[in-house]
């Protein structure tokens, strides 16, 4: 005799609905829960300083304080994005 849960799990519609529900929940949490990780703000500030000062060679954690702990490609992309779209969330 087949259990009802195995019939439920064999239905492809179950997985489609589950993915949609997970995406909706993720979207709600992204909108409601503030940033918890300080590294995102730190890297954004490094990119903001790069865009503000125009110094694309040396990433800076503060004015005149170089930051060499991370390769600069993502910082360059973020700073370029800030130049194009402005500094915002």
N, C-alpha and C positions, 0 to 999 in steps of 0.2 A: 504494500500500500504506500502510495506516495504522499509525503507530507505537503501541506499547503504552502509552507515556506519555500520548498524547492520549486514549486510551480510559480510562485511569486518571483523568485530569483532568476528563473529562466525567461522571464518576459523582458524583451529589450526596452519596452516602454518604461519599465521600472528604472532602468539605468539612465535614460534620457531625463526623466522627471527628477531623479536624484541629482544629476549634474546641474540642472537648472536651479534647483533648490539651494545647492551648495554655492553657486555663483551669486544668487540673490543674498544669501546670508553673508557671504564674503563682502559684497558691496555695502550692505548695511553696517557691518563692523568697520569697514574702511571709512565710512562717513561719520560714525559715532565715536569710535575709540581714537583718541589722539595718538600722535607719534610717541612711542615709548622708547625707541632705540635712539640713543644720543649720537650714534655714529652718522646717521642720516643727516642730522642737523649740522654736524661738524663738516662733513663732505660738501654740503650745500654752501656753508660759509666759506670754505676754501675756494669753491667755484665762483662765489659772489665776489670775493676779493680779487680773484684772477680777472674777472670781467671788469671790475671797477678800476683796478690799477693798470690793466693792459699788459701785465707781466705774464706771458703765456709760457715762460720757460721754468720759472721757479714757483711751484705751489706754496702758498703761505697759509699757516694756521692762524696767524695774526699778522698785523702789519710788520714786515721785516723779519718774521720768524718762519723759516722754511719748514715745509712738511714733506718729508721723504718716505713716509711709511707706506705709501700706496702708489702704484704706477699712475701716471697722470692722464691716461687716455679718457677715463670716465669723467675726470675733472674738466678736461678740455671740452668734452661734449656738453657737460652741464653748463659751463661758462658760455659756450657758444649759444646754447639754448636761451640763457639769460639775456644775452645780447640781442637775440632775435625777438623773443617773446616778453622780455622784461623779467624782473625779479618778483616772483610770487610763489604761492604754495604749489 
